[in-house]
Amino acid sequence: MFNQQKIIPAISSHQDLRQFFKTDLTYGILMNFQLAQLTDLVREMKAHDKKILIHSELIKGLASDEYGAIYLIQSLKVDGIISSKPKVIEMCKKRGVLGIMRFFLKDTYSLQQSIMLAKHVIPDCLEILPAIDARILEQIKAHISSEFLLGGLISSKEQIESCLSHGAVAVTVSDVNLWTIQVNNG
């Protein structure tokens, strides 16, 4: 799915974007930007042969619903969208772009609700946050056959390797210093 890319940069500033362009990594997540900036950012990423994932709920001024998704897919031609909203993921599936459903797990109830939702929506991939204990994937994988990303509060190579060894296909990371480290594939 991510061409064997094990670390996916979460990019939230122009400085981070410039750092991303210096890497050999293909996929990057744009978040915390303004809607008015997206056209230029996407154009620049495409000029650098990068694949664009947009966290639709973390773009200022973008409606994080199926209509916002249609804009990202049709007008900006993004490669994928990350969202916690089932309607957005369903729109991605209809339009043939990568739909990554994001879950923030804070307790057992949120875990149970997330599993039920993922069984219904069947996203291409699930991003589970925070990645404090990667062993949670074992419990989720018993119920869901999607591929998994882990992210949130990642601060070391060891954490990344733990996520990969527990079954994540990749790890989303905002710390620029961790984007190009060499990791064991798990």
N, C-alpha and C positions, 0 to 999 in steps of 0.2 A: 504494500500500500504506500509506504513512504520511501520506496527504493532503498531499503536497508539503512535509511537515515535513523539513527538511534536517539539523537538529540534534536528537538525542534525548538528553535528560538522563539520566545514570546517577546515581540518587539513593541516598545511603547514610547520611543522617542526617535527623533531624526538621527541623533548620535548613535543609538543602537542599530538603526537601519544601516548606517554607513559601516558599522562593524560587521553586520551580517553580510554585506556585499563583499567583504574581504575574505569570507569563508568559502569553502567548497560545498556548503550545505545548500540543499535545494528548497526545502519547505521552510516557511516562516509564518508566524502568526502576527497579524497586525491587531493591536488593541490600544485603547486609551487615546486614540486620535480623534479629531473632529471629522464629521462627515464631509465637510468642505475640502479636507486634505486628501481624501481617499483616492480621487481620480489621479492626482499626480503621484501619489505613493504607489498605486497599483501599476501605473505606466512605468515608473522607475524600476519596480521589481521585475516587470516583464522584460525591460531592457537589459536587465542583469540575468535573464534566464532563470528566475526564481518562481517557485509555485506559491500562490497566495492563499492563505487561510485567514479568514476574518472572524474575530470573536464579535458577533453581531450585537451582543448586549453591552459590549464595552467600547462602542463607537458613539461618541457624543453627537446627538442630533439624528441618529438613525433609529427608526422604529424597529424594535427587536421582535418583529412579527413576520408573517409570511410575505407581506408586501415589501418590507425591508429586504428580505431574502431575495425576492424577485429582482429588486434593483441591483443587489450585489451580483446576482447571477447573470442577468440580461445586460445590464449597462456596463458593469465593471469586469465581467467575465472572470470572476474569482474561481479558484480551483476547489475551494471548500469553505464551509461555514461551521463555526463552533457556536452552539447554543444550548440552553437548557429547555428551550421551548419545543414541544413535539411538532407543532405546525411548521416551524422552520425546518426541522429535520425532514419532515414529510415533503416539503417543497424541494429540498435538495435532492431527495430521491426521485421525485417527478422530473426534475430538470437535469438529472445526470451529473450532479456535482457531489463531492464528498460531504456527507453530513455527519458531523461529530457532535454527539450529545454530551454535554458537560454536566457532571454531578458533583455537588459539594456535599460530602458526607460529614455530618456533625454528630450523628448518633445512630442507634439501631433503627429507629423509625425512618429516618431519612434514607438509610440503606435499603430497607424493605420497600419503601415507596419508589426509590430509584430503580430497583430490580423490576418491580411491576411495570413501571413506565417503559423501561427499555425492552421488556418482553413484548409490549404492545407496539412500540414504534419501530423496533429493530433497526437501529442506526448502523451506518457503516462502521463506526468506531465510537467508543465511549472514552471520555476523558474523566478520570476520577481525581478529585482533589479533596483534601490535601494528601500528599504522598508521604505522610509521616511514617506509616507502617504498610509496606508493600504487600504484606501477607493478606491484606483484605481482598486482593485479587482472587485468591483461592476460593474464597466464599462466593464471590460474585460470579466467577467462571462456572460454578456448579449450576447456575441458572441461566446464563446468557452466553451465546456463542459469538458475539461480536469481538472485534479486536479491541485492545485497550491501550490507552495512553495514561500515564500517571503524571501529575504535576502539582505544583503548589508547595512552597516552603522547601524547595530543593536547594541545598547549599554545598553539596560535596559530590565528588566522583563516586564515593562509596554508596551514597543514596541512589544515584543514577543506576549503578550496577545492581543494587538490590532490587530496584523497580524492574529492570530488565530480566533479572534471574527469576523473578516471581511471575513473569508472563506478560509484561508490558511490551508492546512492539516498539514503543519509543517513549521518551520523557519530554514533557514541555518545560522549558527552563527560561527564566527571565535574566538570570545572572550571566552577563556577557562572558565572564571569565570561564564559564563551564561549557560554552558552546562548542569549542573545538578540542576538548580533551578526548583522548583515546579511551574507550571503555570496552570491557569485555562484553560480548553480546548476550550473556546470560545463559 
